[in-house]
Amino acid sequence: MVRPLGILAGFGFVAVLLFSLVSGAVSFIKEPPAPTVEHEFHLHPKPLALASNGPFGKFDRQQLQRGFQVYKEVCSACHSLHLVSFRDLKDLGYNDAEVKAIANQWAIETPTLDPATGEPATRKSTPSDRFPSPFANEIAGRAANNNALPPDLSLMTKARHNGAAYVHSLLTGYQDQPAKLLKEFPDAKTGDGLHYNPYFANLNIAMAPPLADDQVTFADGTKATVDQMATDVAAFLVWTAEPKLEARHRTGVAAVIFLLIFCGLAFLSYRNIWAGKAH
């Protein structure tokens, strides 16, 4: 008796699921959801070719140094890199003296107070320190940026789908709102303090366009266009998010080669062991 009841209960459960699926599909066909402005005008990141792409990718140290320069001279005014230490910059090709000189350009607050002013005392950073935040706390960060807190960039290319391409497209994607958008969605006009960018999730971003042509002067003579700076800083943020990328690629290639050799030896051993079994 228990078994038939269990079978009936199972059939009933399946019937309810099928009914829900069919009714949902019919409702979707008869009354499709209204299009949203984000669905209509949000763009996927443009492909970005970097030396670190692919299973054999390697970092272009010269490009990473240019990207770090863009971060230091432009992005660091608002964004932190709290997971990166100054001494990590040696991976970019800087020597110890250069790393120490770079660290000395940042100041870090200490737990003690300045006896003359009562304000928190500061000291110069050392290579072992991590990049400090440009703001004392979240409240200060929001107050300086129209109540929008600039995110930390340490893992940004890991936190976003197609991270490097997203960063590049976002930095180069600022534009005026399309007339078609304003015609179809008049209530979606970009508000005060916001900027239209089709690569941002909700199309309107609080960050003003951060880059302009010739904003920095690269030591290697590369022309500092907006596209070049966006590409270089995207490459740099790939490194901050995964500084051991090259080692991972080398390990992966070695593992694949080992498995191929092992499979070949295993097949030859199989042929040798079972060669006389067919007779």
C-alpha positions in Angstrom: 0.0 0.0 0.0 2.8 2.4 0.8 4.6 1.8 -2.5 1.5 2.8 -4.7 1.0 5.9 -2.6 4.6 6.9 -3.1 4.4 6.4 -6.8 1.2 8.5 -6.9 2.8 11.2 -4.9 5.7 11.2 -7.3 3.5 11.5 -10.3 1.6 14.3 -8.6 4.8 16.2 -8.0 5.9 15.8 -11.6 2.5 16.9 -12.8 2.7 20.1 -10.7 6.1 20.9 -12.1 5.0 20.3 -15.7 1.9 22.5 -15.1 4.1 25.3 -13.7 6.5 25.0 -16.6 3.9 25.1 -19.3 1.8 27.9 -17.7 4.9 30.0 -17.2 6.0 29.5 -20.8 2.4 30.4 -22.0 2.4 33.5 -19.9 5.8 34.6 -21.2 4.7 34.1 -24.8 1.4 36.0 -24.3 2.7 38.7 -22.0 6.5 39.1 -22.5 8.3 41.3 -20.0 8.5 45.0 -20.9 12.0 45.9 -22.2 14.2 47.9 -19.8 16.6 50.6 -20.6 19.5 48.5 -19.3 18.5 45.5 -21.5 18.2 47.7 -24.6 21.3 49.9 -24.2 23.8 48.0 -22.0 26.9 46.9 -24.0 29.2 44.0 -23.5 32.9 44.9 -23.2 34.9 45.2 -26.3 37.6 42.4 -26.8 41.0 43.5 -25.5 44.2 41.8 -26.6 46.8 41.7 -23.9 50.1 39.8 -23.7 48.8 37.9 -20.7 45.8 36.5 -22.5 45.6 32.8 -23.2 47.2 29.7 -21.6 50.7 30.8 -22.8 50.3 34.5 -21.8 53.1 36.4 -20.2 53.1 39.9 -18.8 54.6 42.8 -20.8 56.7 44.4 -18.0 57.0 47.7 -19.9 53.2 47.8 -20.3 52.7 47.0 -16.6 55.0 49.9 -15.7 53.0 52.3 -17.9 49.8 51.0 -16.3 51.2 51.5 -12.8 52.1 55.1 -13.8 48.5 55.7 -14.9 47.3 54.3 -11.6 49.7 56.3 -9.6 49.1 59.6 -11.4 45.4 59.3 -12.0 43.5 56.4 -10.3 45.2 56.5 -6.9 43.5 59.9 -6.1 40.3 57.9 -5.5 41.0 54.2 -5.7 43.0 52.0 -3.3 45.1 48.9 -3.8 44.9 47.5 -0.3 46.0 44.0 -1.3 49.2 45.1 -3.0 52.5 45.9 -1.3 55.1 48.3 -2.6 57.7 45.5 -2.6 55.5 43.6 -5.1 56.4 46.2 -7.7 59.8 44.4 -8.1 57.8 41.9 -10.3 57.2 44.8 -12.7 61.0 45.3 -13.2 61.7 47.9 -10.6 64.9 47.5 -8.4 65.0 47.9 -4.6 66.0 51.5 -4.8 63.2 52.4 -7.2 60.7 50.5 -5.0 61.8 52.4 -1.9 61.6 55.8 -3.8 58.1 54.9 -5.0 57.0 53.9 -1.5 58.3 57.2 -0.1 55.8 59.1 -2.3 52.9 57.8 -0.1 52.2 58.7 3.5 50.6 56.4 6.0 48.8 57.4 9.2 50.1 56.1 12.5 48.2 55.2 15.6 49.8 58.1 17.5 48.6 61.7 17.4 50.7 64.8 16.4 51.2 66.6 19.8 51.2 69.9 18.1 47.9 69.6 16.2 46.2 66.6 17.7 45.8 65.1 14.2 46.9 61.6 13.4 50.6 61.5 12.7 51.9 60.2 9.4 55.1 58.5 8.2 56.5 57.7 4.8 55.6 54.3 3.5 58.2 51.5 3.3 58.4 48.7 0.7 56.7 46.3 3.1 53.6 48.5 3.4 50.6 48.1 1.3 49.2 50.9 -0.9 47.2 53.2 1.5 43.7 54.3 0.8 43.3 57.9 -0.4 40.6 58.4 2.2 40.7 58.1 6.0 37.5 56.0 6.0 34.3 55.2 4.0 32.5 58.3 5.2 35.3 60.5 3.9 35.4 58.6 0.6 31.7 59.0 0.0 31.8 62.7 1.0 34.4 63.4 -1.6 32.6 61.5 -4.4 29.0 62.5 -4.4 28.1 59.7 -1.9 29.6 57.0 -4.2 32.5 55.0 -2.6 35.3 54.3 -5.1 36.0 50.6 -5.1 39.3 49.0 -4.3 41.0 47.9 -7.5 43.2 45.1 -6.3 40.9 42.3 -7.6 38.8 44.3 -10.0 39.6 42.3 -13.1 38.7 39.1 -11.1 35.5 40.6 -9.8 34.1 41.5 -13.2 33.3 39.3 -16.1 36.0 39.8 -18.8 37.7 41.9 -16.3 40.5 43.6 -18.3 38.1 44.2 -21.3 35.5 45.6 -18.9 38.0 48.1 -17.3 39.2 49.2 -20.8 35.7 49.6 -22.2 34.5 51.4 -19.1 37.3 53.9 -19.2 36.9 54.6 -22.9 33.1 54.3 -23.1 31.9 57.7 -21.8 29.5 59.4 -24.2 26.3 61.4 -24.5 23.1 59.6 -24.0 21.7 58.4 -27.4 18.7 60.2 -28.7 16.9 56.9 -29.1 17.3 56.2 -25.4 15.8 59.5 -24.4 13.0 59.0 -26.9 12.0 55.5 -25.7 12.8 56.1 -22.0 12.4 59.8 -21.2 12.6 59.1 -17.5 16.0 57.5 -17.9 17.8 60.8 -18.4 21.2 60.9 -16.6 20.9 62.8 -13.4 23.1 65.4 -11.9 26.5 64.1 -10.8 26.2 61.0 -13.0 27.8 60.2 -16.4 26.4 58.0 -19.1 28.4 54.9 -19.9 26.8 52.0 -21.7 29.4 49.5 -20.3 28.3 50.2 -16.7 25.6 48.0 -15.3 22.9 50.6 -14.9 24.3 52.9 -17.6 25.0 55.8 -15.2 28.2 56.0 -13.2 29.2 58.5 -10.6 32.9 58.5 -11.7 33.6 61.3 -14.1 35.7 60.4 -17.2 39.2 60.0 -15.6 41.4 59.9 -18.6 42.3 62.5 -21.2 44.9 62.5 -24.0 48.5 63.3 -22.9 47.4 63.2 -19.2 50.6 61.4 -18.3 54.1 61.3 -19.9 55.4 57.8 -20.3 59.1 57.3 -19.8 59.4 55.0 -22.8 57.9 57.6 -25.1 54.6 55.8 -25.8 51.9 58.2 -26.9 49.5 58.7 -23.9 46.1 58.4 -25.7 43.0 57.6 -23.7 42.9 54.1 -25.4 46.6 53.5 -24.6 46.3 54.5 -21.0 43.1 52.5 -20.5 44.8 49.4 -22.1 47.9 49.8 -19.9 46.0 50.3 -16.6 43.8 47.3 -17.5 46.9 45.2 -18.0 48.3 46.4 -14.6 45.1 45.5 -12.8 45.3 42.0 -14.3 48.7 41.7 -12.6 47.4 43.1 -9.3 44.6 40.5 -9.3 46.8 37.6 -10.3 50.5 38.4 -9.9 51.4 34.7 -10.2 49.6 34.3 -13.5 52.8 33.4 -15.4 53.8 30.7 -12.8 50.3 29.2 -13.1 50.6 29.1 -16.9 54.0 27.4 -16.7 52.7 24.9 -14.2 49.6 24.2 -16.4 51.8 23.6 -19.5 54.1 21.3 -17.5 51.2 19.3 -16.2 49.7 18.8 -19.6 53.0 17.7 -21.1 53.4 15.3 -18.1 49.9 13.8 -18.7 50.6 13.4 -22.4 53.8 11.5 -21.8 52.2 9.4 -19.0 49.2 8.5 -21.3 51.7 7.5 -24.0 53.7 5.3 -21.6 50.5 3.8 -20.2 49.3 2.9 -23.7 52.6 1.4 -24.7 52.6 -0.7 -21.5 49.1 -1.8 -22.2 50.1 -2.9 -25.8 53.1 -4.7 -24.4 51.3 -6.6 -21.6 48.3 -7.6 -23.7 50.3 -8.3 -27.0 50.3 -12.1 -26.5 46.8 -12.4 -25.1 45.2 -12.4 -28.5 46.7 -15.7 -29.5 
